[in-house]
Amino acid sequence: MNNHQIYYETMYILRPDIAEEEVSHHIEKYNKVLEKNNGKILDSQMRGKRRLAYQIGKHREGIYVQLSHQGDGQHISKIEKAMRLSEDVIRYMTVKQEGPLPTPKPSNKTIKTEEKKEKDNETKKESEKENKTSKESSKNEKINTTEEEKPKAE
């Protein structure tokens, strides 16, 4: 039995000047269009801003997004129409693939989120240590001042 399956890969390029949350909005939008039209999303990744091989319109850079999906083929015209109507998509292309299905990789955002959590934890631990030592030093200062304030018995 052949374990190779047919799937589609759509690469689209968004305008380079749109905000990061806007990029996420577009990714969600096209994923929903696919699902609404009986497409199954295998992987969806933002590949980042890259220099274009040639200028498209007035753009020299673009934000690349790769979308791997399966379906009956009818869903492709729907997603491409949505991209064609969007002013933020400057290019798109869908290619039929045959082979082992792509496995979703953790996105850069997921990795960055994990790294941020680790850094936040380290920062939190450091600030807790600082608070602890500052509390101890202020405690010592209070002890020292109270001893100085007491009249010395001579």
N, C-alpha and C positions, 0 to 999 in steps of 0.2 A: 504494500500500500504506500502511496506517495504522501509524505507528510508536508509537502509544499502546498501552500494555499494562495489564492489570489486575494490581494488587498490593494488599496489605493493609497498613494502618498500625495498630499496636496501641500505645496510649499507656497506661502504667500508672503509678500513684502508690504509692510505698513510704512507710512510716511515717518521719517526719522524725528520729526518735531512733536510727535504726540506724547503725552504724559504716560508714565508707567501704568497707572491704574486704568487709563484708556486702552492700553495694549491688552491688559487682562480682560477688560470688558469685551474687546473684539474677539479674543480667544474663546471666551465663554459663549458669545453670540454665535460664532460659527460652529462650535461644538453642539449647541442646542439645535441649530438649523439641521445639522447632520442627524442628530437623534430623532428629531421630529419627522424626518423623511426616511426612517427605518435604516439609518446608517449606524454602524457600531464603531465607536472610537477605540482604537488600539493604543494610540499614544499621541500626545499633544505637547509640543515643546516650543518655548520661545528660545530662539537661537541667538538673539542679541542683535545689536546694531552693527552693521558691516558696510564697508565701502562697496558700492555697486560696480560691476564690470564696465558699465557705461551709464551715462546720465539718462534718467527717466524723468521726463518733464523737466522740472528745475531741481530735481533731487540727485545728489551724488552718493547719498547713503540711504539705507533702509533698515527697518527692523524685521528680521526674518523669523517666520513661524513655520514649523513643520507639523503636519497633521497626518497621522496614519489612520486609516479607517477601512472598514469592510461594509459591503452592502451589495444591492442588486445592480448597481451602476446608475440607477435612476436618480439617486440622491445627489450625484455629482453636479448635474445641471442646476439643481436648487442652490447648492452652496456656492457654485461659481456665479450664479446670477446675483446672489446676495453680495458677493465680493465685487462684482462688476458695478453694482449700484452704490457701493461705498466710496466716498472720496478719500478715505484713509488708506485703502488698499491700492498700491501703485502697480503691482504685478501679482499674478497667481498662475499656478500651473499644477495640473493633476496628472500623475503618471500611474499607470496600472503596473503593479508589481507582482511577481510570483516568487515564492520562497518561504522560508520560515517566518512566521509572524513576528513583527517587532515587539520586544518586551518594553513596557514603559520604564524609563530610567528616572531616577529622582531629578526633578528640575533644579536649576540653579537656585531658584527661590527657596525650595525646600532645604537645600544644602545651606544657603545663607541663613535661613531661619534657625537651623540647628546650631550653626556657628555662633549666631547672635545669642541664642539661649545659653550656650557654654560661656561666652564672654560675660553675659549678664550675671550668671551664677558666680563666676570668678570675681567680678566687681562687687557683688553682694557680699561674698565671703570676706573680701578685703575691707570693705566698709564696716562689716561687723567686727573684724579684728581691731580696726581703728577706733570704733566706738568703745569697744571693751577696754583698750589701753587708755583712751582718753578718760573713761569713767574711773579707771584705776588711778590714773595720775591726779584727777580732780579730787578723788577720795584722799590720796596722800597729801595733797595741798591743804585740804580741810583739816586733816590731822595736824599738820605742821602749823597752820595758822592758829588753831585753837591752843596749841601748846605755847606759842609765842604770846598770845593774848593773855594767858593766865599770869597773874602777878607772881613773881618769883618769891618764894618764901625764903627769907634770909635770916 
